[in-house]
């Protein structure tokens, strides 16, 4: 029984020391080789390329709102839809049968 208690205490102490080992500082070792520095010509070429890239980004037009037919169904905070163009209603064609003409004449007389 005494050995079991001693083993438990040793196990607890060993468990306490592991986090301390994780906090120890390691030596600063750089495993990556230093990249060679660029020549002035390469730097100028990079600057010109970067400027051309930024200028081309400015020329891209703004993206239009997406055409998402299920957008309103998914959530309440869906983007507002563009106003639908009102289509003018076509005038109803006049009926030419005799019954409708007679009805129109009777309504006018009243």
N, C-alpha and C positions, 0 to 999 in steps of 0.2 A: 504494500500500500504506500509505503514511504517512497519507493522508487517511482510509482505512478505520479505522485505529487511533484517530485523533483523533475520528472520528464515534462509535466505540464508547465512548470515555472520556466524551464529552459526553452520550451516551445514558445511561450509568450514573449520572453525576452528576445528570442531570435526574430519573432514577427515584428517587434518594435524597432529593431535596428535596420530592417530593410528600407523603410522610407528614408532613413538618414543616409543610406548609401546612394539613393537616387538623387539626393540634393548635393552631393559632392561635385565640385567643379572639375571638369575635364580639361586637359591642356588644349590650348588653341592650336589646332592642326588644320591647315588649309590643304585639302586634298586636290583641289582644282588648280590647274596651272593658270598663271596670269595670262590673260589675252594680250596679244601684241597691240600696241597703241596704233591708232590710225594716222595716216599721213595727212598733211593739210589739204591735199587734193581730195582725199576720200571724205574728209569732214565737209568740205565745200559741196561735194556731190551729194552727200547725205542731206545737207541743209536745202539744196535746190530741190531734191526729191521730196522732202518733207513739205516744203512750201507749195509745190505743185499738187501734192496730195490734199493739203488743206484747202487750196483754191478749188479743186475738183469737188470737194465735199460741199462747198458753198453753192455750187451750181446745181445740185440735186434739188428738184422741186419738193415741196411739202407733200407728205403722204396724205391721200384722201381718206376719209372715214371708211372703215371697212363695211362691206355690204353683207351684213350678218342677219339672215332672216330669222334666226332663232334667238337673237340678242335680247329681245323683250321678254321672251319666255323664261330665259335662264335666271334673271335677277331683276330686282327693282331699280338698281342703280345702273341700268343700261344707258348708253349714250343716247341723247335725243335724236330722233330720226329727222331726216331732212323733210321739209314741207313738201307734201305731194302736190304735183301740179293739178289744178282743178280742170277737169275736162268739161267744157260746156255741154249741157244736155241738148240733144238734137230735138227740134220741134217735132211734135207728133204730126204724122201725116193725116190730113183730113180724110175721113171716110167718105166714100163716094156712093155708098149704097142708098137706096131710096128710103129705108127706114130711118137711118141716122139723119138724113136731110129733113125728113118730116118732123123728127123730134126737135131738131134745132129750130125749125120754124115755129113750132108750138111754144117753145120756151121763149122765143123772142116776142111772140104775141102776148104773152102773159105779163 
